[in-house]
C-alpha cells in the first residue's frame, strides 16, 4: 500500500511541477542548457559522497569503524538503492552491508546512519535560517522551517538522551516489554543496547565537532554542484540573489524528499526545486530545466556507481527486502 501511495505522490508532484511551465518553452530551455557544466557539477557531487564517507568513518566506533575505502562503496550502494526502490530502503541496506562486512549487529550499524541523518537535518535547518535572512519566505516556507527545526532538534534531544542518559529510555522500554514473551523482550532490549552502543562515539566532543564540520562540507559541495550547473541556464534572477536562491533550492529539495515517493525522488525533487526557485522569481522554464538536469546527473552518477559496486559484491538492491523481513525475528 505504501508503494502505491508513493507512486501516486510521484505522479501528483510531477504534474504540479510541469503544470507551472509552458512545455514548448521548457523544451527550448533544455535545448539551450550549456551541458559543459555537468562535469564540474558531477565532480562536486562525487566529492560530497566522499566527504560523507569520511564523516561516517568518524561516527563509527570499535569494530564497526572501517576505512573510507570500505565505507564509500557501501554508502553509494545505499543511495543507489534509494534511487531504484521505494521506501528509502537504502538506509537499511547500508546498515546490513556494514554489519556483514565488519561482523557487528545491524542495529549498531543503523545507529550510525541515523546519526548522519540528524547531522544532515540540523545543517539544512541552519542553512535555511541563513537563507531566510536574505529571502522573504512565504508563510508556508516559514511553517516548513519551523517544522523541520522541531523534527531535527527533537531527534537531537533523543540522541542526546540515548548517549548520556540511556536509562531514561531503556528502563521504560523494559517495563513496557514485560508482558511479552521473554524471547521477544530480550531481543528488543538487545537491539536497543546495540543501537545505544553505536552512538558511543558522540560522547567525545572531538567527534561531534569533526562530524559537524564535515556535514557543512557535504552540503557546501552539494550546493556548489547546483551553483555550477546553474551557470548553464538563464534563471533571470535579480543581482545578488543567486547564492540565496541555490541555498533555498538545496534545502527545499532535501527536506521535500522526506515526503514518501517512488524510487529516486522523481517528482518530489522537481516540485520542491521549482517551488524554491519560483519564490525568488526565477524563470519557470529555466528553473525546471536546472532541477531536471541536476536530478538526472545525480541519479545517473550514483546509480551507475552503485550498480557497479553491487555487481562486484554479487548482490542486487532488491535483496535487501528479504533481509529486512528476516531481521526482526527474535533469537530462540
C-alpha positions as CSV (number, residue, x, y, z in Angstrom):
1,X,0.0,0.0,0.0
2,X,2.8,2.4,0.9
3,X,4.4,1.7,-2.5
4,X,1.2,2.6,-4.3
5,X,0.9,5.8,-2.2
6,X,4.4,6.8,-3.0
7,X,4.0,6.3,-6.8
8,X,0.7,8.3,-6.7
9,X,2.5,11.1,-4.9
10,X,5.3,11.0,-7.6
11,X,2.7,11.4,-10.3
12,X,1.0,14.2,-8.4
13,X,4.3,16.1,-7.9
14,X,5.3,15.7,-11.5
15,X,2.0,17.0,-12.7
16,X,2.3,20.0,-10.3
17,X,5.9,20.7,-11.4
18,X,5.2,20.6,-15.1
19,X,1.9,22.4,-14.9
20,X,3.8,25.6,-13.9
21,X,5.6,25.8,-17.2
22,X,4.8,26.0,-20.9
23,X,6.1,22.7,-22.3
24,X,7.4,24.2,-25.5
25,X,9.3,26.8,-23.6
26,X,10.7,24.1,-21.3
27,X,11.8,22.0,-24.3
28,X,13.6,25.1,-25.7
29,X,15.3,25.7,-22.3
30,X,16.5,22.1,-22.3
31,X,18.0,22.6,-25.7
32,X,19.7,25.8,-24.7
33,X,21.3,24.4,-21.5
34,X,25.1,24.6,-21.5
35,X,25.8,21.0,-20.7
36,X,29.5,21.6,-20.3
37,X,28.8,22.5,-16.7
38,X,27.6,18.9,-16.0
39,X,31.2,17.7,-15.5
40,X,32.3,20.1,-12.6
41,X,28.8,19.7,-11.1
42,X,29.2,15.9,-11.1
43,X,32.7,16.2,-9.6
44,X,31.3,18.2,-6.7
45,X,28.5,15.7,-6.2
46,X,31.1,12.8,-6.1
47,X,33.3,14.7,-3.6
48,X,30.2,15.2,-1.4
49,X,29.8,11.4,-1.2
50,X,33.5,11.0,-0.4
51,X,33.1,13.5,2.5
52,X,30.0,11.6,3.7
53,X,32.1,8.5,3.8
54,X,34.8,10.3,5.9
55,X,32.1,11.5,8.3
56,X,30.6,8.1,8.6
57,X,34.1,6.8,9.5
58,X,34.3,9.2,12.4
59,X,30.8,8.5,13.6
60,X,31.5,4.7,13.8
61,X,33.5,3.2,16.7
62,X,35.1,-0.1,17.7
63,X,34.9,-3.0,15.4
64,X,32.3,-1.1,13.3
65,X,34.8,1.5,12.3
66,X,36.0,0.9,8.8
67,X,38.3,2.6,6.3
68,X,36.8,5.1,3.9
69,X,37.7,2.7,1.0
70,X,35.2,0.2,2.5
71,X,32.6,2.7,3.6
72,X,32.4,4.6,0.3
73,X,31.0,1.7,-1.8
74,X,28.6,0.8,1.0
75,X,27.3,4.4,1.1
76,X,26.9,4.6,-2.7
77,X,25.1,1.2,-2.8
78,X,22.7,2.6,-0.1
79,X,21.9,5.8,-2.1
80,X,21.6,3.8,-5.3
81,X,19.0,1.6,-3.6
82,X,17.0,4.7,-2.7
83,X,17.1,5.5,-6.5
84,X,15.9,2.1,-7.5
85,X,13.5,1.0,-4.8
86,X,10.7,2.9,-2.9
87,X,10.7,3.4,0.9
88,X,14.3,4.6,1.5
89,X,15.5,1.0,1.9
90,X,19.0,2.2,1.2
91,X,19.5,3.3,4.8
92,X,18.8,-0.3,6.0
93,X,21.0,-1.7,3.1
94,X,23.9,0.4,4.4
95,X,23.4,-1.0,7.9
96,X,23.1,-4.5,6.6
97,X,26.2,-4.3,4.4
98,X,28.3,-2.7,7.2
99,X,27.2,-5.3,9.7
100,X,28.0,-8.1,7.3
101,X,31.5,-6.7,6.4
102,X,32.5,-5.8,10.0
103,X,30.7,-8.6,11.8
104,X,28.7,-6.2,14.0
105,X,25.0,-6.1,14.9
106,X,22.9,-4.4,12.2
107,X,21.2,-2.2,14.9
108,X,24.6,-0.8,15.9
109,X,25.4,0.0,12.3
110,X,21.9,1.5,11.8
111,X,22.6,3.9,14.7
112,X,25.5,5.5,12.8
113,X,23.2,6.0,9.8
114,X,20.6,7.6,12.0
115,X,23.2,10.0,13.5
116,X,24.3,11.0,10.0
117,X,20.7,11.9,9.1
118,X,20.4,14.0,12.2
119,X,23.6,15.9,11.3
120,X,22.3,16.5,7.8
121,X,19.0,17.7,9.1
122,X,20.5,20.2,11.5
123,X,22.8,21.5,8.9
124,X,20.0,22.0,6.5
125,X,17.9,23.8,9.1
126,X,20.8,26.1,9.9
127,X,21.3,26.8,6.2
128,X,17.6,27.6,5.8
129,X,17.9,30.0,8.7
130,X,20.8,31.8,6.9
131,X,18.9,31.9,3.6
132,X,15.8,33.3,5.3
133,X,17.9,36.4,6.2
134,X,18.2,37.2,2.5
135,X,14.9,35.9,1.2
136,X,11.4,36.7,2.4
137,X,10.0,33.2,2.7
138,X,6.2,32.8,2.1
139,X,4.1,31.7,5.1
140,X,4.3,28.1,4.0
141,X,8.1,28.4,3.9
142,X,8.2,29.6,7.5
143,X,6.0,26.7,8.5
144,X,8.3,24.2,6.8
145,X,11.3,25.9,8.5
146,X,9.7,25.6,12.0
147,X,8.5,22.0,11.3
148,X,12.0,20.9,10.1
149,X,13.6,22.6,13.1
150,X,11.2,20.8,15.5
151,X,11.8,17.4,13.9
152,X,15.6,17.5,13.8
153,X,16.0,19.3,17.2
154,X,13.7,16.7,18.7
155,X,15.8,13.9,17.1
156,X,19.0,15.6,18.5
157,X,17.5,15.6,22.0
158,X,16.5,12.0,21.6
159,X,20.1,11.1,20.5
160,X,21.5,13.1,23.4
161,X,19.4,11.2,25.9
162,X,20.5,7.8,24.4
163,X,24.1,8.9,24.6
164,X,24.3,10.4,28.0
165,X,21.2,9.1,29.9
166,X,20.3,5.8,28.2
167,X,18.5,4.5,31.3
168,X,15.7,7.1,30.6
169,X,14.8,5.2,27.5
170,X,15.9,1.6,28.5
171,X,14.0,1.4,31.8
172,X,10.6,2.5,30.5
173,X,11.0,0.2,27.4
174,X,11.9,-2.8,29.6
175,X,8.8,-2.2,31.7
176,X,6.6,-1.9,28.6
177,X,8.0,-5.1,27.2
178,X,7.5,-7.1,30.4
179,X,4.1,-8.6,29.3
180,X,5.7,-10.0,26.1
181,X,7.3,-13.4,25.9
182,X,10.9,-13.4,27.3
183,X,12.5,-14.1,24.0
184,X,10.8,-11.1,22.4
185,X,11.6,-8.7,25.2
186,X,15.2,-9.9,25.4
187,X,15.6,-9.5,21.6
188,X,14.2,-5.9,21.7
189,X,16.3,-5.0,24.7
190,X,19.5,-6.3,23.0
191,X,18.7,-4.4,19.8
192,X,18.3,-1.1,21.7
193,X,21.5,-1.9,23.6
194,X,23.4,-2.3,20.3
195,X,21.8,0.9,18.9
196,X,23.0,2.8,22.0
197,X,26.5,1.3,21.6
198,X,26.5,2.6,18.1
199,X,26.1,6.1,19.5
200,X,29.0,5.9,21.9
201,X,31.4,8.0,19.7
202,X,29.2,11.0,20.2
203,X,30.3,11.2,23.8
204,X,33.6,12.7,22.5
205,X,33.5,16.4,21.8
206,X,36.1,15.9,19.1
207,X,33.8,13.5,17.2
208,X,30.9,15.9,17.4
209,X,33.0,18.8,16.1
210,X,34.5,16.8,13.2
211,X,31.1,15.4,12.2
212,X,29.5,18.9,12.3
213,X,32.4,20.3,10.2
214,X,32.2,17.5,7.7
215,X,28.4,17.9,7.5
216,X,28.9,21.6,6.5
217,X,31.4,20.4,3.9
218,X,28.9,17.9,2.5
219,X,26.3,20.5,1.9
220,X,28.7,23.1,0.6
221,X,29.7,20.7,-2.1
222,X,26.1,19.8,-2.8
223,X,25.3,23.5,-3.1
224,X,28.3,24.0,-5.4
225,X,27.0,21.3,-7.6
226,X,23.7,23.2,-8.1
227,X,25.5,26.5,-8.4
228,X,27.9,25.3,-11.1
229,X,25.1,23.7,-13.1
230,X,23.0,27.0,-12.8
231,X,25.7,28.6,-14.9
232,X,24.4,26.7,-17.8
233,X,20.9,28.1,-17.7
234,X,19.3,31.6,-17.7
235,X,17.4,31.8,-14.4
236,X,16.8,35.5,-14.7
237,X,17.5,36.2,-11.1
238,X,18.0,39.7,-9.6
239,X,21.6,40.7,-8.9
240,X,22.9,39.2,-5.6
241,X,20.1,36.5,-5.4
242,X,21.9,33.6,-7.0
243,X,23.5,32.2,-3.8
244,X,20.4,32.6,-1.6
245,X,18.3,31.0,-4.4
246,X,20.6,28.0,-4.7
247,X,20.7,27.7,-0.9
248,X,16.9,27.7,-0.7
249,X,16.6,25.2,-3.6
250,X,19.1,22.9,-1.9
251,X,17.2,22.9,1.4
252,X,13.8,22.7,-0.1
253,X,14.7,19.7,-2.2
254,X,16.3,17.8,0.6
255,X,13.6,18.5,3.1
256,X,11.0,17.9,0.4
257,X,12.2,14.4,-0.5
258,X,11.4,13.3,3.1
259,X,7.8,13.1,1.7
260,X,7.1,9.5,0.6
261,X,7.6,9.0,-3.1
262,X,8.6,6.5,-5.7
263,X,12.2,5.5,-6.4
264,X,14.7,8.2,-7.0
265,X,12.5,11.0,-5.6
266,X,11.1,11.6,-9.1
267,X,8.5,14.3,-9.0
268,X,9.2,15.5,-5.4
269,X,12.6,16.9,-6.4
270,X,11.2,18.7,-9.4
271,X,8.3,20.1,-7.5
272,X,10.2,21.4,-4.4
273,X,13.1,22.6,-6.5
274,X,11.0,24.7,-8.9
275,X,8.9,26.0,-5.9
276,X,12.0,27.3,-4.3
277,X,13.3,29.0,-7.4
278,X,9.8,30.4,-8.0
279,X,10.0,32.1,-4.6
280,X,12.9,34.2,-5.7
281,X,11.4,35.0,-9.1
282,X,13.4,32.7,-11.4
283,X,12.2,32.0,-14.9
284,X,9.9,28.9,-14.5
285,X,11.1,27.0,-17.6
286,X,14.8,27.6,-16.8
287,X,14.2,26.6,-13.2
288,X,12.6,23.3,-14.2
289,X,15.4,22.7,-16.7
290,X,18.0,23.2,-13.9
291,X,16.3,20.9,-11.5
292,X,15.7,18.2,-14.1
293,X,19.3,18.2,-15.4
294,X,20.8,18.3,-11.8
295,X,18.5,15.4,-10.8
296,X,19.5,13.4,-13.9
297,X,23.2,14.0,-13.2
298,X,22.9,12.9,-9.6
299,X,20.7,9.9,-10.4
300,X,23.0,8.7,-13.2
301,X,26.2,9.1,-11.3
302,X,25.0,7.4,-8.0
303,X,23.0,4.7,-9.7
304,X,25.7,3.7,-12.1
305,X,28.4,3.5,-9.4
306,X,26.0,1.7,-7.1
307,X,25.2,-1.0,-9.7
308,X,29.0,-1.4,-10.3
309,X,29.6,-2.0,-6.6
310,X,26.5,-4.3,-6.3
311,X,27.9,-6.4,-9.2
312,X,31.3,-6.6,-7.5
313,X,29.6,-7.8,-4.4
314,X,27.3,-10.2,-6.4
315,X,24.3,-8.6,-4.9
316,X,21.2,-6.7,-6.1
317,X,19.3,-3.8,-4.3
318,X,16.1,-5.9,-4.0
319,X,18.0,-8.5,-1.9
320,X,17.6,-6.1,1.0
321,X,13.9,-6.8,1.2
322,X,14.1,-10.4,2.3
323,X,16.9,-9.4,4.6
324,X,14.6,-6.9,6.4
325,X,11.9,-9.4,6.7
326,X,14.3,-11.8,8.5
327,X,15.9,-9.2,10.7
328,X,13.0,-8.8,13.2
329,X,12.9,-12.5,14.1
330,X,13.8,-12.9,17.8
331,X,16.5,-15.2,18.9
332,X,15.4,-18.5,20.3
